[in-house]
Amino acid sequence: MPPLKGNQSTSRTLNRLLLLNHLRRHGPTARSDIAAAIGLSPAAISYVSSELLEQRVIVEVEAAAGDGRRRMTRLDLNYSGHLSLGVKLMERNLRATITDLGTNVIDTITAEVDARAPEAVAEATAAALDRLLQRSGEDRARLIGIGLAMPGQHDAERGVCRRCDRFGWKDVPIAELISERAGVPAWVDNDVNAFALAEHLFGAGRQASSLAVLSFGRGIGAAMIVDGQLLRGRYGGAGEIGHVTVVEGGPRCECGRLGCLEAVSSLPAILNAYGMLRPSDRPIEPAALAALAADGDPVAREILDTAGRRLGAVAGTFATLFDPETMVIGGEGVMFGPALLDPLVATLKEKNFQRDTEVFVEFWNDDAWARGAAALAIDSFFSIPS
């Protein structure tokens, strides 16, 4: 990408972003190599790097040299120099994670909150931040902001939740509510978009020019990043593949329609399908269903195989439409393991007309959603300001 021109302030900002994004993608790099890679003069690199070193956004590191040559000084991102708070909102609680600039987790807490009450969510987020800073001993001055990841459609630029059927929200200025209480900037976006940003910044999509993400768990969604930009759609609804109809006249989805992918192949739908065939006083847990499938239980294997093929078919269509370089599969549903993932990936590759998309499975942990939310704030470090 060639340097963009404008007034002096604009040029400095763009040069700064070129340098930061090169370090993000390639790691420690000598000044001369950065200049050659991004097309800036050595003088411009020296000026921008001096400013960033003073602000502790980057650091100098020494690389060992053999054969008696002198050690070479390289530049690298100062990941520990700044903090971000990521919050994943669920129906009855939120999970708040404080991370460094690389989304590496420092500390995490879970707090009860009624997600149907936006004011309560804002209060609980600010309280979680205070508690995490106190518990970890981290300096509030190093906090760049708060990212909130939740279901629904969002106007990410204005920080407004346009619609969330699960929580009953409509046109809620949640980023402003959080910022007023926490005293720092806040961002909100769909949780799958947040996950995709984290994969783009520091995960499997770090080197890719285009990245697609499929996430399945409590809900099902997809996201697409092209040239560093999320494709959000007109009203923030891009990627809602969980509401593609896959079973005509099937069960009712929370969106009100019948037969949506989410209604038949989300994590709750899979567990419900097993419970209908094998009734019990105690609902089966995901790990138990995965274990049954691994042991060859025919009912468990059939349910997971069917869900995997349905998910893979829709993912393959998504990949055909957008032709991404890399596709990442993630979400709580990956805990079902090979019984679901093998037919999912096989069907995805079969249905994807492009054929050569790289496919990665992101093995999930409890902090993954909140780390993605933290990336909503961190992304501002690597993006051109609006």
Phi, psi and omega per residue, in radians:
M1 nan 2.110 -3.133
P2 -1.287 2.678 3.109
P3 -1.092 2.457 3.121
L4 -1.642 2.591 -3.057
K5 -1.882 2.691 3.104
G6 -3.108 -2.636 3.051
N7 -1.287 3.056 -3.018
Q8 -1.053 -0.730 -3.128
S9 -1.134 -0.742 3.127
T10 -1.118 -0.765 3.141
S11 -1.083 -0.712 3.141
R12 -1.118 -0.728 3.134
T13 -1.110 -0.782 -3.128
L14 -1.174 -0.707 3.095
N15 -1.107 -0.679 3.096
R16 -1.050 -0.788 -3.109
L17 -1.188 -0.659 3.074
L18 -1.034 -0.779 -3.133
L19 -1.161 -0.824 -3.106
L20 -1.080 -0.749 -3.119
N21 -1.217 -0.541 3.050
H22 -1.131 -0.775 3.125
L23 -1.150 -0.637 3.123
R24 -1.078 -0.745 -3.079
R25 -1.388 -0.619 -2.942
H26 -2.001 -0.124 3.123
G27 1.343 -2.870 -3.065
P28 -0.919 2.245 -3.063
T29 -2.504 2.454 3.087
A30 -1.212 2.615 -3.120
R31 -0.966 -0.750 -3.103
S32 -1.117 -0.636 3.131
D33 -1.255 -0.621 3.081
I34 -1.109 -0.797 -3.135
A35 -1.012 -0.778 -3.132
A36 -1.170 -0.644 -3.054
A37 -1.292 -0.663 -3.036
I38 -1.865 0.004 3.002
G39 1.404 0.394 3.075
L40 -1.766 2.741 3.100
S41 -1.289 2.714 3.057
P42 -0.969 -0.630 3.134
A43 -1.138 -0.714 3.124
A44 -1.147 -0.719 3.105
I45 -1.090 -0.750 -3.140
S46 -1.075 -0.741 -3.120
Y47 -1.151 -0.869 -3.095
V48 -1.157 -0.744 -3.115
S49 -1.150 -0.634 3.107
S50 -1.079 -0.727 3.122
E51 -1.136 -0.758 -3.128
L52 -1.218 -0.602 3.065
L53 -1.131 -0.715 3.129
E54 -1.127 -0.613 3.125
Q55 -1.449 -0.050 3.136
R56 1.109 0.476 3.032
V57 -1.399 -0.580 3.061
I58 -2.191 2.917 3.109
V59 -2.377 2.836 3.015
E60 -1.689 2.358 3.082
V61 -2.253 2.593 -3.133
E62 -1.777 2.317 3.081
A63 -1.780 2.324 -3.127
A64 -1.156 2.506 3.098
A65 -2.196 2.431 -3.133
G66 -1.693 -3.059 3.082
D67 1.008 0.525 3.061
G68 1.341 0.071 3.133
R69 -1.331 2.780 -3.127
R70 -1.287 2.694 3.121
R71 -1.219 2.440 -3.095
M72 -1.697 2.322 3.092
T73 -1.531 2.280 3.117
R74 -2.134 2.815 3.065
L75 -1.773 2.577 3.075
D76 -2.610 2.765 3.068
L77 -1.170 2.458 3.067
N78 -1.598 1.405 -3.027
Y79 -1.043 -0.615 -3.087
S80 -1.445 -0.039 -3.074
G81 -1.357 -0.280 -3.099
H82 -2.433 2.795 -3.093
L83 -2.202 2.715 3.012
S84 -2.429 2.566 3.040
L85 -1.889 2.185 3.067
G86 -1.929 2.356 -3.114
V87 -2.240 2.152 3.027
K88 -1.786 2.100 -3.088
L89 -1.711 2.244 3.079
M90 -2.107 3.123 -3.024
E91 -1.029 -0.739 -3.003
R92 -2.057 -0.048 3.138
N93 -2.755 3.000 3.010
L94 -2.265 2.621 3.085
R95 -1.994 2.059 -3.075
A96 -1.948 2.261 -3.094
T97 -2.262 2.221 3.050
I98 -1.678 2.266 -3.065
T99 -2.252 2.927 2.969
D100 -1.531 -3.006 -3.063
L101 -1.147 -0.293 3.116
G102 -1.727 0.268 -3.058
T103 1.051 0.393 3.022
N104 -1.336 2.251 -3.005
V105 -1.269 2.296 3.052
I106 -1.760 -0.797 3.125
D107 -2.824 2.695 -3.078
T108 -2.465 2.485 2.988
I109 -2.397 2.765 3.023
T110 -2.065 2.343 -3.112
A111 -2.269 2.446 3.102
E112 -1.284 2.422 3.076
V113 -2.815 2.580 3.051
D114 -1.536 1.881 -3.041
A115 -1.166 -0.197 3.108
R116 -1.341 -0.170 -3.081
A117 -1.977 1.706 -3.078
P118 -0.988 -0.682 3.133
E119 -1.092 -0.701 3.121
A120 -1.161 -0.627 3.101
V121 -1.113 -0.754 3.122
A122 -1.104 -0.752 3.125
E123 -1.115 -0.767 -3.113
A124 -1.154 -0.610 3.110
T125 -1.142 -0.814 3.119
A126 -1.095 -0.694 3.128
A127 -1.167 -0.684 3.113
A128 -1.109 -0.693 3.097
L129 -1.069 -0.841 3.140
D130 -1.026 -0.743 -3.101
R131 -1.170 -0.730 -3.130
L132 -1.169 -0.721 3.114
L133 -1.107 -0.725 -3.142
Q134 -1.171 -0.740 -3.080
R135 -1.236 -0.641 -3.079
S136 -1.547 -0.311 -3.095
G137 1.320 0.227 -3.133
E138 -1.342 2.701 -3.081
D139 -1.514 2.134 3.133
R140 -1.016 -0.535 -3.102
A141 -1.101 -0.357 -3.136
R142 -1.573 0.020 -3.114
L143 -1.398 2.170 -3.134
I144 -1.544 -0.350 3.122
G145 2.732 -3.023 -3.067
I146 -2.192 2.345 3.022
G147 -1.977 2.305 3.096
L148 -1.968 2.134 3.096
A149 -1.918 2.260 -3.095
M150 -2.722 2.896 3.088
P151 -1.163 2.961 2.989
G152 1.833 -3.055 -3.141
Q153 -1.891 2.383 -2.996
H154 -2.377 2.541 2.919
D155 -1.593 1.614 -3.012
A156 -1.136 -0.565 -3.113
E157 -1.179 -0.668 3.140
R158 -1.614 -0.183 -3.133
G159 1.293 0.573 -3.059
V160 -2.015 2.293 2.973
C161 -1.409 1.929 -3.107
R162 -1.307 -0.666 -3.082
R163 -2.830 2.236 2.996
C164 -2.437 1.735 -3.091
D165 -1.080 -0.637 -3.062
R166 -1.116 -0.630 -3.106
F167 -1.823 -0.093 -3.135
G168 1.304 0.512 -3.141
W169 -1.653 2.555 2.999
K170 -2.606 2.129 3.109
D171 0.930 0.906 3.137
V172 -1.717 2.134 3.131
P173 -1.405 1.116 -2.953
I174 -1.155 -0.602 3.135
A175 -1.104 -0.708 3.116
E176 -1.153 -0.729 3.126
L177 -1.045 -0.751 3.138
I178 -1.193 -0.792 -3.105
S179 -1.060 -0.690 3.133
E180 -1.071 -0.639 -3.083
R181 -1.509 -0.569 -3.070
A182 -1.637 -0.349 3.107
G183 1.344 0.339 3.101
V184 -2.425 2.814 3.097
P185 -1.071 2.633 3.128
A186 -2.398 2.608 3.105
W187 -2.265 2.659 3.059
V188 -2.373 2.520 3.056
D189 -2.811 2.924 3.044
N190 -1.002 2.483 -3.046
D191 -1.106 -0.550 3.108
V192 -1.257 -0.651 3.039
N193 -1.045 -0.731 3.134
A194 -1.112 -0.752 3.086
F195 -1.054 -0.735 3.130
A196 -1.105 -0.712 3.106
L197 -1.050 -0.760 3.135
A198 -1.092 -0.709 3.110
E199 -1.166 -0.627 3.114
H200 -1.206 -0.728 -3.082
L201 -1.306 -0.782 -2.960
F202 -2.410 0.092 -3.067
G203 -1.964 -2.523 -3.040
A204 -1.143 -0.386 -3.133
G205 -1.660 0.233 -3.059
R206 -1.046 -0.661 -3.104
Q207 -1.702 -0.109 -3.020
A208 -1.453 2.482 3.065
S209 -1.368 -0.419 3.072
S210 -2.473 2.438 -3.031
L211 -2.399 2.290 2.998
A212 -1.991 2.535 3.122
V213 -2.269 2.355 2.982
L214 -2.059 2.206 3.104
S215 -2.172 2.356 3.079
F216 -2.425 2.356 -3.141
G217 -2.991 -2.078 3.051
R218 -1.027 -0.608 3.030
G219 -2.265 3.137 3.111
I220 -2.310 2.289 3.136
G221 -2.723 2.980 3.122
A222 -2.434 2.824 3.097
A223 -2.575 2.711 -3.104
M224 -2.404 2.279 3.085
I225 -2.101 2.224 3.111
V226 -2.232 2.197 -3.132
D227 0.894 0.730 3.067
G228 1.409 -0.001 -3.079
Q229 -1.983 2.281 3.033
L230 -1.232 2.375 3.011
L231 -1.557 1.792 -3.023
R232 -1.693 -0.356 -3.070
G233 1.462 3.045 -3.047
R234 -1.088 -0.764 -3.086
Y235 -2.024 0.398 3.130
G236 1.350 0.296 -3.064
G237 -1.795 0.130 3.129
A238 -1.094 2.472 3.077
G239 1.550 0.119 -3.119
E240 -1.382 1.033 -3.080
I241 -1.291 -0.212 3.061
G242 -1.120 -0.263 -3.112
H243 -1.912 0.356 2.930
V244 -1.353 2.300 3.137
T245 -1.303 2.150 3.134
V246 -2.077 -0.312 3.114
V247 -2.275 1.808 -3.137
E248 -1.041 2.213 -3.136
G249 1.232 0.303 -3.130
G250 -1.272 -2.940 -3.093
P251 -1.101 2.734 -3.099
R252 -1.352 2.329 3.106
C253 -1.531 2.842 3.112
E254 -1.137 -0.310 3.076
C255 -1.364 -0.173 3.096
G256 1.807 -0.224 -3.119
R257 -1.591 2.962 -3.097
L258 -1.855 2.417 2.971
G259 1.366 0.301 3.101
C260 -1.100 2.662 3.061
L261 -0.925 -0.711 -3.125
E262 -1.120 -0.535 -3.118
A263 -1.325 -0.310 -3.080
V264 -2.076 -0.314 -3.044
S265 -2.307 0.162 2.997
S266 -1.286 2.946 -3.132
L267 -1.001 -0.861 3.107
P268 -1.059 -0.656 -3.125
A269 -1.155 -0.675 3.117
I270 -1.119 -0.805 3.134
L271 -1.121 -0.669 3.126
N272 -1.146 -0.664 3.129
A273 -1.094 -0.710 3.116
Y274 -1.166 -0.718 -3.130
G275 -1.108 -0.546 3.120
M276 -1.245 -0.583 -3.141
L277 -1.511 -0.487 3.123
R278 -2.263 1.304 -3.082
P279 -1.017 2.498 3.135
S280 -2.696 2.711 3.082
D281 -1.207 -0.412 -3.128
R282 -2.026 2.068 3.109
P283 -1.015 2.499 -3.125
I284 -1.314 2.524 3.089
E285 -1.572 2.697 -3.128
P286 -0.963 -0.761 -3.115
A287 -1.100 -0.642 -3.140
A288 -1.202 -0.683 3.112
L289 -1.161 -0.696 3.094
A290 -1.079 -0.717 3.141
A291 -1.143 -0.708 3.099
L292 -1.070 -0.767 3.132
A293 -1.099 -0.719 3.133
A294 -1.116 -0.518 3.128
D295 -1.497 0.018 3.057
G296 1.646 0.191 3.119
D297 -1.037 2.133 -3.017
P298 -1.154 -0.649 -3.142
V299 -1.177 -0.822 3.130
A300 -1.064 -0.753 -3.111
R301 -1.151 -0.702 -3.135
E302 -1.141 -0.755 -3.134
I303 -1.105 -0.797 -3.105
L304 -1.247 -0.613 3.107
D305 -1.137 -0.755 3.131
T306 -1.113 -0.775 3.120
A307 -1.100 -0.727 -3.141
G308 -1.094 -0.738 -3.132
R309 -1.184 -0.662 3.094
R310 -1.131 -0.793 3.110
L311 -1.091 -0.744 -3.128
G312 -1.134 -0.651 -3.140
A313 -1.136 -0.763 3.131
V314 -1.209 -0.698 3.105
A315 -1.104 -0.665 3.112
G316 -1.132 -0.665 3.072
T317 -1.138 -0.747 3.113
F318 -1.045 -0.772 3.140
A319 -1.158 -0.641 3.108
T320 -1.128 -0.700 -3.113
L321 -1.197 -0.655 -3.001
F322 -1.884 -0.232 3.070
D323 0.873 0.997 -3.134
P324 -1.333 2.676 3.045
E325 -1.219 -0.686 -3.072
T326 -2.331 2.508 3.052
M327 -2.273 2.331 -3.133
V328 -2.017 2.298 3.065
I329 -1.827 2.213 -3.121
G330 -2.631 -2.980 -3.107
G331 1.856 2.945 -3.087
E332 -1.074 -0.456 -3.090
G333 -1.123 -0.311 -3.129
V334 -1.149 -0.262 3.132
M335 -1.144 -0.264 3.096
F336 -1.224 -0.272 2.992
G337 1.293 -2.777 -3.010
P338 -1.007 -0.521 -3.094
A339 -1.065 -0.508 3.074
L340 -1.811 -0.723 -3.031
L341 -1.212 -0.641 -3.128
D342 -1.085 -0.879 3.090
P343 -1.165 -0.539 3.103
L344 -1.078 -0.939 -3.079
V345 -1.167 -0.693 3.137
A346 -1.099 -0.758 -3.136
T347 -1.219 -0.690 3.073
L348 -0.951 -0.869 -3.110
K349 -1.166 -0.618 3.123
E350 -1.179 -0.728 -3.058
K351 -1.480 -0.274 -3.111
N352 -1.387 1.947 -3.098
F353 -1.061 -0.518 -3.052
Q354 -1.292 -0.525 3.016
R355 1.287 -0.635 -2.964
D356 -1.779 0.281 3.078
T357 -1.144 2.268 3.047
E358 -1.263 2.295 -3.114
V359 -2.063 2.226 3.096
F360 -2.154 2.502 3.006
V361 -1.835 2.172 3.133
E362 -1.636 1.863 -3.119
F363 -1.276 2.190 -2.814
W364 -1.449 2.635 2.919
N365 -2.454 3.000 -2.999
D366 -1.136 -0.391 -3.103
D367 -1.587 -0.060 -2.981
A368 -1.083 -0.777 -3.127
W369 -1.126 -0.776 -3.108
A370 -1.185 -0.599 3.051
R371 -1.104 -0.686 3.058
G372 -1.077 -0.717 3.106
A373 -1.085 -0.703 3.102
A374 -1.045 -0.560 3.131
A375 -1.145 -0.396 3.087
L376 -1.072 -0.662 3.090
A377 -1.379 -0.739 -3.097
I378 -1.101 -0.566 -3.130
D379 -0.990 -0.475 3.135
S380 -1.129 -0.425 3.105
F381 -1.202 -0.469 -2.996
F382 -2.016 0.219 -3.063
S383 -2.135 2.657 3.051
I384 -1.231 2.243 -3.130
P385 -1.055 2.576 3.127
S386 -1.149 nan nan
